[in-house]
Each structure stands twice: as structure tokens, then as C-alpha cells.
Amino acid sequence: MPNMSIEPILNPLPPMVRRTRDLAVASLLGLIVLGLAWELWLAPTGRGTLALKVLPLVVPLAGLLKRRMYTYRWVSLLVWIYFAEGVVRATSEPPPGAWLALIEVLLCLLLFVACATHVRWRLKHAPAAEGKKS
């Protein structure tokens, strides 16, 4: 079994696959920062306990950075929970909460597209990478 810590060094990603990974990581980080800033400073609801909603987003960050295909797949499903929250809050809260919710929806869509495209392109380029190893 290959050492997972040096795999990204030994098997570099094609440029388009790398860009989708970068977009996925950036949009995930954006959702984390937005969730914390929203619930703690920008438009807090209650005592800020809703900031805990970002904890499930922190878990997949390491998997995305380590290029774990399984992580990209389940993040593309997890993100729909945050998308639904964004749509509900965008239509039910006054500004600035509604604006922050629209940003959340946009980041969710970016994350989903990045994860789905990353998985698709990685699978498409997998046979080429296998041919180089032989």
C-alpha cells in the first residue's frame, strides 16, 4: 500500500484537476469563514451557538487536501444541507442576513461543481496515470 503522505508528490495532478481541487478547497474555506463571521459578528442569531454549524465543514478539509476521492464524493452531498439553509435564510431574513445567505448559496454551488468536476476528471485521467506507472 503506498504511503499516502507522499502520493501527491509522486503523482502530480493534471492542471485542470488541480484547479478543481483548489476551487473546492477555497470554497470550503469560504463557507467555514462565512459561517463563523456570519454567526459571530456580521448578523448573529442568538448567542452565537449557530457558529457550530461549521464543524462538519472542517472535517473534510484534510481529505480534500490529501486528494481523497471518497471525501470529494461525500462533500458533494453534504454541501446541499448548507445550500438549503442558505436558500431558506435568503428568503426569510432581512439584510444583511439575506445577503450572507446568498453568498452561502453561491459558495455551495461552487463547492458542488468543483467536487463533481474533480471526481469526473480524476476518473477520466486515472487510466493515463496507470499507463505511466507500468
Backbone as a chain_set.jsonl record, in Angstrom:
{"seq": "MPNMSIEPILNPLPPMVRRTRDLAVASLLGLIVLGLAWELWLAPTGRGTLALKVLPLVVPLAGLLKRRMYTYRWVSLLVWIYFAEGVVRATSEPPPGAWLALIEVLLCLLLFVACATHVRWRLKHAPAAEGKKS", "coords": {"N": [[0.855, -1.182, 0.0], [0.647, 2.18, -0.924], [2.397, 4.966, 0.535], [0.428, 7.405, 1.868], [1.107, 10.017, 2.425], [3.128, 10.877, 0.713], [2.084, 10.494, -1.759], [0.737, 12.623, -3.291], [2.996, 13.996, -4.163], [4.398, 12.145, -5.711], [2.538, 11.522, -7.697], [1.595, 13.84, -9.558], [-1.129, 16.097, -10.165], [-3.086, 16.586, -13.149], [-3.315, 19.845, -14.731], [-6.04, 20.91, -14.907], [-7.427, 19.282, -13.124], [-6.116, 19.899, -10.785], [-6.892, 22.557, -10.54], [-9.627, 22.282, -10.025], [-9.478, 21.047, -7.549], [-8.283, 23.095, -6.069], [-10.315, 25.043, -6.249], [-12.364, 23.712, -4.895], [-11.281, 23.468, -2.293], [-10.912, 26.183, -1.695], [-13.567, 27.176, -1.804], [-14.718, 25.65, 0.224], [-13.244, 26.536, 2.453], [-14.108, 29.172, 2.316], [-16.84, 28.851, 2.97], [-16.568, 28.018, 5.615], [-15.326, 30.244, 6.864], [-17.241, 32.216, 6.263], [-19.49, 31.167, 7.633], [-18.617, 31.299, 10.32], [-18.038, 34.077, 10.624], [-20.526, 35.159, 10.018], [-22.293, 34.161, 12.014], [-21.05, 34.959, 14.347], [-20.227, 37.688, 14.199], [-21.187, 39.346, 11.972], [-24.055, 39.071, 11.469], [-25.347, 37.987, 13.879], [-27.315, 35.345, 15.313], [-29.067, 34.789, 18.151], [-26.978, 33.551, 20.756], [-24.683, 33.057, 19.355], [-24.311, 30.378, 19.037], [-24.985, 29.069, 16.732], [-22.752, 29.127, 15.196], [-21.483, 26.77, 15.453], [-22.314, 25.245, 13.396], [-20.449, 25.104, 11.403], [-18.641, 23.148, 12.021], [-18.994, 20.471, 10.847], [-17.997, 21.095, 8.336], [-15.312, 21.464, 8.656], [-14.205, 18.978, 9.005], [-13.887, 17.545, 6.427], [-11.786, 18.943, 5.254], [-9.035, 18.174, 5.467], [-9.105, 15.778, 4.017], [-9.732, 16.689, 1.445], [-7.441, 18.153, 0.865], [-5.588, 16.113, 0.872], [-6.273, 14.752, -1.35], [-8.258, 12.735, -1.375], [-10.458, 10.701, -2.901], [-12.928, 9.711, -2.001], [-13.652, 11.607, -0.086], [-14.184, 13.881, -1.652], [-16.463, 12.982, -2.909], [-18.387, 12.594, -0.817], [-18.518, 15.143, 0.258], [-19.71, 16.531, -1.793], [-22.296, 15.775, -1.414], [-22.872, 16.528, 1.228], [-22.808, 19.302, 1.083], [-25.268, 20.174, 0.19], [-26.951, 20.45, 2.352], [-26.131, 22.832, 3.527], [-26.634, 24.484, 1.383], [-29.431, 24.379, 1.291], [-29.995, 25.588, 3.757], [-29.02, 28.155, 3.206], [-30.75, 29.007, 1.135], [-33.229, 29.035, 2.473], [-32.732, 30.927, 4.502], [-32.076, 33.139, 2.964], [-34.485, 33.848, 1.896], [-36.022, 34.395, 4.084], [-34.871, 36.051, 6.003], [-34.058, 39.425, 6.993], [-31.907, 41.896, 5.379], [-28.612, 42.254, 6.821], [-28.473, 39.527, 6.762], [-29.802, 38.115, 4.715], [-28.236, 38.697, 2.483], [-25.819, 37.514, 3.196], [-26.674, 34.904, 3.23], [-27.162, 34.495, 0.518], [-24.557, 34.594, -0.434], [-23.631, 32.305, 0.795], [-25.132, 30.367, -0.591], [-24.045, 30.671, -3.172], [-21.347, 29.922, -2.68], [-21.779, 27.274, -1.949], [-22.751, 26.186, -4.348], [-20.477, 26.533, -5.953], [-18.691, 24.847, -4.576], [-19.953, 22.339, -4.891], [-19.913, 22.015, -7.723], [-17.141, 22.082, -8.147], [-16.28, 19.796, -6.693], [-17.71, 17.706, -7.969], [-16.774, 17.947, -10.603], [-14.058, 17.562, -10.168], [-13.965, 14.862, -9.298], [-14.943, 13.612, -11.601], [-12.992, 14.333, -13.582], [-10.691, 13.298, -12.415], [-11.24, 10.546, -12.495], [-11.385, 10.258, -15.242], [-8.751, 10.778, -15.998], [-7.416, 8.776, -14.702], [-6.821, 6.201, -16.0], [-4.748, 7.018, -17.716], [-2.775, 7.75, -15.915], [-2.247, 5.281, -14.744], [-1.14, 3.928, -16.892], [1.315, 5.189, -17.169], [2.723, 4.32, -14.952], [3.406, 1.668, -15.421]], "CA": [[0.0, 0.0, 0.0], [1.517, 3.355, -0.993], [2.356, 5.935, 1.622], [-0.497, 8.463, 1.452], [1.656, 11.355, 2.627], [3.963, 11.286, -0.408], [1.387, 10.223, -3.016], [0.569, 13.809, -4.135], [4.285, 14.385, -4.746], [4.749, 11.169, -6.732], [1.525, 11.533, -8.745], [1.036, 15.191, -9.679], [-2.417, 16.191, -10.837], [-3.153, 17.426, -14.352], [-3.674, 21.221, -14.349], [-7.473, 21.136, -14.7], [-7.813, 18.576, -11.906], [-5.56, 20.704, -9.698], [-7.729, 23.749, -10.394], [-10.88, 21.917, -9.358], [-9.155, 20.84, -6.134], [-8.08, 24.416, -5.479], [-11.625, 25.681, -6.121], [-13.101, 23.011, -3.836], [-10.701, 23.859, -1.007], [-11.193, 27.609, -1.474], [-14.981, 27.392, -1.488], [-14.954, 25.066, 1.544], [-12.714, 27.506, 3.413], [-15.017, 30.311, 2.28], [-18.031, 28.51, 3.748], [-16.199, 27.989, 7.034], [-15.118, 31.631, 7.304], [-18.536, 32.893, 6.208], [-20.33, 30.675, 8.728], [-18.135, 31.85, 11.592], [-18.225, 35.531, 10.64], [-21.964, 35.424, 9.993], [-22.95, 33.854, 13.287], [-20.369, 35.571, 15.494], [-20.03, 39.127, 14.109], [-21.905, 40.109, 10.947], [-25.506, 39.058, 11.705], [-25.531, 36.85, 14.797], [-28.646, 34.963, 15.794], [-28.905, 34.209, 19.483], [-25.69, 33.753, 21.445], [-23.575, 32.623, 18.515], [-24.157, 28.924, 19.031], [-25.124, 28.574, 15.362], [-21.421, 29.042, 14.599], [-21.093, 25.361, 15.492], [-22.722, 24.6, 12.147], [-19.304, 24.947, 10.506], [-17.809, 22.0, 12.412], [-18.96, 19.421, 9.826], [-17.218, 21.535, 7.172], [-13.879, 21.382, 8.976], [-13.802, 17.567, 8.921], [-13.37, 17.097, 5.129], [-10.71, 19.782, 4.723], [-7.811, 17.378, 5.323], [-9.308, 14.822, 2.928], [-9.627, 17.396, 0.169], [-6.036, 18.491, 0.652], [-4.851, 14.861, 0.619], [-6.789, 14.212, -2.609], [-9.016, 11.504, -1.158], [-11.617, 10.714, -3.79], [-14.125, 9.494, -1.197], [-14.003, 12.872, 0.559], [-14.823, 14.734, -2.657], [-17.804, 12.452, -3.188], [-19.369, 12.858, 0.238], [-18.675, 16.594, 0.419], [-20.678, 16.979, -2.794], [-23.626, 15.517, -0.849], [-23.004, 17.32, 2.455], [-22.954, 20.722, 0.78], [-26.675, 20.506, -0.069], [-27.556, 20.882, 3.618], [-25.798, 24.248, 3.662], [-27.359, 25.154, 0.306], [-30.83, 24.516, 1.739], [-30.017, 26.616, 4.794], [-28.838, 29.438, 2.549], [-31.975, 29.378, 0.412], [-34.262, 29.365, 3.462], [-32.404, 32.179, 5.183], [-32.097, 34.235, 1.986], [-35.872, 34.237, 1.656], [-36.768, 34.664, 5.321], [-34.189, 37.011, 6.875], [-33.798, 40.753, 6.42], [-30.472, 42.153, 5.21], [-27.602, 41.665, 5.957], [-28.539, 38.069, 6.792], [-30.207, 37.612, 3.397], [-27.078, 38.793, 1.585], [-24.873, 36.47, 3.606], [-27.247, 33.629, 2.791], [-26.924, 34.381, -0.929], [-23.136, 34.243, -0.584], [-23.542, 30.887, 1.169], [-25.662, 29.593, -1.719], [-23.04, 30.723, -4.236], [-20.21, 29.09, -2.281], [-22.222, 25.868, -2.013], [-22.785, 25.787, -5.754], [-19.086, 26.411, -6.389], [-18.121, 23.651, -3.963], [-20.519, 21.16, -5.541], [-19.386, 21.904, -9.088], [-15.715, 21.748, -8.053], [-16.142, 18.4, -6.261], [-18.209, 16.815, -9.02], [-15.841, 18.021, -11.731], [-12.802, 16.947, -9.732], [-14.13, 13.405, -9.343], [-15.075, 13.199, -13.009], [-11.722, 14.458, -14.29], [-9.735, 12.328, -11.848], [-11.556, 9.228, -13.058], [-11.049, 10.301, -16.661], [-7.297, 10.745, -16.137], [-6.854, 7.639, -13.966], [-6.154, 5.221, -16.862], [-3.498, 7.586, -18.219], [-1.792, 7.68, -14.845], [-1.885, 3.876, -14.582], [-0.266, 3.559, -18.011], [2.653, 5.748, -16.93], [3.4, 3.578, -13.892], [3.871, 0.368, -15.906]], "C": [[0.896, 1.238, 0.0], [1.33, 4.264, 0.206], [1.527, 7.133, 1.162], [0.103, 9.857, 1.588], [2.519, 11.813, 1.455], [3.291, 11.049, -1.754], [1.18, 11.476, -3.859], [1.872, 14.264, -4.794], [4.639, 13.451, -5.894], [3.794, 11.19, -7.915], [0.923, 12.929, -8.871], [-0.255, 15.171, -10.488], [-2.28, 16.958, -12.148], [-3.659, 18.817, -13.965], [-5.158, 21.455, -14.084], [-7.963, 20.449, -13.433], [-7.316, 19.358, -10.692], [-6.407, 21.955, -9.461], [-9.053, 23.434, -9.7], [-10.635, 21.647, -7.877], [-8.987, 22.176, -5.434], [-9.411, 25.146, -5.273], [-12.442, 25.034, -5.007], [-12.585, 23.435, -2.464], [-11.025, 25.321, -0.697], [-12.66, 27.845, -1.109], [-15.347, 26.762, -0.142], [-14.439, 26.004, 2.642], [-13.601, 28.756, 3.47], [-16.287, 30.06, 3.075], [-17.746, 28.504, 5.244], [-16.064, 29.41, 7.572], [-16.441, 32.396, 7.311], [-19.419, 32.464, 7.37], [-19.921, 31.24, 10.074], [-18.398, 33.348, 11.679], [-19.708, 35.892, 10.728], [-22.568, 35.265, 11.378], [-22.301, 34.519, 14.499], [-20.309, 37.091, 15.428], [-20.992, 39.856, 13.18], [-23.414, 40.191, 11.175], [-25.834, 37.905, 12.649], [-26.994, 36.613, 15.15], [-28.45, 34.282, 17.14], [-27.555, 34.539, 20.077], [-24.5, 33.289, 20.625], [-23.383, 31.119, 18.47], [-24.353, 28.329, 17.637], [-23.787, 28.526, 14.632], [-20.918, 27.599, 14.61], [-21.468, 24.618, 14.214], [-21.551, 24.397, 11.19], [-18.431, 23.738, 10.864], [-17.837, 20.859, 11.396], [-18.177, 19.802, 8.575], [-15.715, 21.438, 7.407], [-13.363, 19.957, 8.762], [-13.238, 17.196, 7.543], [-12.18, 17.888, 4.591], [-9.423, 18.988, 4.503], [-7.943, 16.383, 4.171], [-9.224, 15.465, 1.554], [-8.168, 17.717, -0.142], [-5.184, 17.263, 0.338], [-5.355, 14.127, -0.614], [-7.522, 12.886, -2.432], [-10.321, 11.578, -1.932], [-12.927, 10.563, -3.011], [-14.593, 10.793, -0.544], [-14.697, 13.801, -0.428], [-16.254, 14.278, -2.922], [-18.786, 12.797, -2.078], [-19.522, 14.337, 0.535], [-19.691, 17.131, -0.592], [-22.115, 16.681, -2.364], [-23.882, 16.379, 0.385], [-23.344, 18.777, 2.165], [-24.415, 21.119, 0.557], [-27.414, 20.894, 1.203], [-27.338, 22.386, 3.806], [-26.48, 25.077, 2.562], [-28.809, 25.403, 0.728], [-30.951, 25.582, 2.825], [-29.9, 28.012, 4.172], [-30.083, 29.915, 1.824], [-33.066, 29.797, 1.394], [-33.967, 30.716, 4.108], [-32.39, 33.372, 4.231], [-33.507, 34.732, 1.748], [-36.627, 34.616, 2.925], [-36.118, 35.705, 6.233], [-34.076, 38.371, 6.199], [-32.287, 40.911, 6.189], [-29.848, 42.541, 6.55], [-27.63, 40.133, 5.938], [-28.905, 37.465, 5.441], [-29.042, 37.653, 2.414], [-26.045, 37.725, 1.912], [-25.368, 35.094, 3.177], [-27.047, 33.428, 1.292], [-25.458, 34.042, -1.222], [-22.938, 32.773, -0.244], [-24.041, 29.997, 0.032], [-24.652, 29.542, -2.852], [-21.842, 29.839, -3.907], [-20.555, 27.605, -2.322], [-22.244, 25.364, -3.449], [-21.374, 25.619, -6.308], [-18.447, 25.142, -5.844], [-18.652, 22.39, -4.636], [-19.934, 20.956, -6.931], [-17.908, 21.505, -9.053], [-15.523, 20.284, -7.664], [-16.576, 17.436, -7.355], [-17.255, 16.793, -10.218], [-14.509, 17.37, -11.38], [-12.891, 15.426, -9.821], [-14.181, 12.924, -10.789], [-13.735, 13.246, -13.734], [-10.656, 13.53, -13.722], [-9.984, 10.941, -12.389], [-11.192, 9.167, -14.536], [-9.54, 10.178, -16.868], [-6.651, 9.566, -15.417], [-6.2, 6.608, -14.885], [-4.829, 5.733, -17.424], [-2.406, 7.514, -17.169], [-1.344, 6.246, -14.613], [-0.937, 3.433, -15.673], [1.151, 4.06, -17.818], [3.421, 4.963, -15.906], [4.015, 2.284, -14.418], [5.15, 0.476, -16.666]], "O": [[1.803, 1.343, 0.825], [0.258, 4.324, 0.808], [1.876, 7.797, 0.185], [-0.355, 10.788, 0.925], [2.637, 13.015, 1.218], [3.869, 11.371, -2.791], [1.424, 11.419, -5.064], [1.844, 14.857, -5.873], [5.122, 13.899, -6.934], [4.208, 10.901, -9.038], [-0.16, 13.177, -8.341], [-0.441, 14.337, -11.374], [-1.46, 17.87, -12.255], [-4.366, 18.952, -12.967], [-5.502, 22.139, -13.119], [-8.829, 20.982, -12.738], [-8.019, 19.463, -9.687], [-6.615, 22.363, -8.319], [-9.539, 24.22, -8.888], [-11.476, 21.972, -7.039], [-9.492, 22.369, -4.328], [-9.613, 25.792, -4.245], [-13.132, 25.725, -4.259], [-13.378, 23.73, -1.569], [-11.373, 25.655, 0.436], [-12.958, 28.627, -0.207], [-16.205, 27.291, 0.565], [-15.123, 26.233, 3.639], [-13.816, 29.324, 4.54], [-16.765, 30.95, 3.778], [-18.578, 28.932, 6.044], [-16.625, 29.738, 8.617], [-16.729, 33.137, 8.251], [-20.034, 33.307, 8.023], [-20.772, 31.618, 10.879], [-18.918, 33.836, 12.683], [-20.087, 36.826, 11.435], [-23.279, 36.149, 11.855], [-22.923, 34.633, 15.555], [-20.335, 37.746, 16.47], [-21.556, 40.881, 13.561], [-23.99, 41.275, 11.083], [-26.52, 36.958, 12.264], [-27.79, 37.545, 15.268], [-27.727, 33.29, 17.233], [-27.047, 35.65, 19.928], [-23.405, 33.142, 21.167], [-22.392, 30.637, 17.922], [-23.93, 27.201, 17.386], [-23.699, 27.94, 13.553], [-20.017, 27.254, 13.846], [-21.003, 23.504, 13.973], [-21.65, 23.598, 10.258], [-17.569, 23.351, 10.076], [-16.777, 20.311, 11.097], [-17.739, 18.925, 7.831], [-14.939, 21.342, 6.457], [-12.209, 19.764, 8.38], [-12.178, 16.572, 7.491], [-11.623, 17.521, 3.556], [-8.788, 19.122, 3.456], [-6.985, 16.17, 3.428], [-8.71, 14.866, 0.61], [-7.72, 17.568, -1.279], [-4.184, 17.357, -0.373], [-4.919, 13.011, -0.897], [-7.402, 12.002, -3.281], [-11.179, 12.415, -1.652], [-13.92, 11.216, -3.331], [-15.794, 11.05, -0.459], [-15.69, 14.441, -0.082], [-17.146, 15.099, -3.134], [-19.898, 13.245, -2.355], [-20.573, 14.751, 1.026], [-20.439, 18.063, -0.296], [-23.053, 17.274, -2.897], [-24.983, 16.899, 0.565], [-24.084, 19.41, 2.918], [-24.762, 22.288, 0.72], [-28.415, 21.607, 1.133], [-28.252, 23.113, 4.196], [-26.855, 26.228, 2.787], [-29.342, 26.498, 0.544], [-31.888, 26.381, 2.821], [-30.607, 28.936, 4.574], [-30.432, 31.094, 1.89], [-33.749, 30.798, 1.175], [-34.862, 31.551, 4.242], [-32.664, 34.497, 4.648], [-33.711, 35.905, 1.433], [-37.753, 35.106, 2.85], [-36.77, 36.193, 7.156], [-34.007, 38.456, 4.973], [-31.488, 40.151, 6.737], [-30.551, 43.133, 7.369], [-26.887, 39.512, 5.178], [-28.376, 36.419, 5.064], [-28.881, 36.741, 1.602], [-25.469, 37.108, 1.015], [-24.577, 34.226, 2.808], [-26.789, 32.31, 0.846], [-25.163, 33.292, -2.152], [-22.173, 32.073, -0.907], [-23.422, 28.976, -0.268], [-24.426, 28.481, -3.433], [-21.373, 29.088, -4.761], [-19.719, 26.778, -2.687], [-21.808, 24.248, -3.73], [-21.104, 24.674, -7.049], [-17.741, 24.44, -6.568], [-17.885, 21.471, -4.921], [-19.508, 19.853, -7.275], [-17.476, 20.673, -9.85], [-14.684, 19.599, -8.25], [-15.882, 16.458, -7.634], [-16.972, 15.732, -10.773], [-13.904, 16.699, -12.217], [-11.993, 14.779, -10.36], [-13.532, 11.942, -11.148], [-13.379, 12.296, -14.43], [-9.81, 13.029, -14.463], [-9.036, 10.225, -12.713], [-10.741, 8.13, -15.024], [-9.101, 9.535, -17.821], [-5.438, 9.38, -15.52], [-5.094, 6.164, -14.575], [-3.888, 4.956, -17.589], [-1.247, 7.248, -17.487], [-0.173, 6.013, -14.314], [-0.024, 2.647, -15.42], [2.098, 3.412, -18.263], [4.65, 4.924, -15.959], [5.046, 1.847, -13.908], [5.673, -0.532, -17.141]]}, "num_chains": 1, "name": "protein.A"}
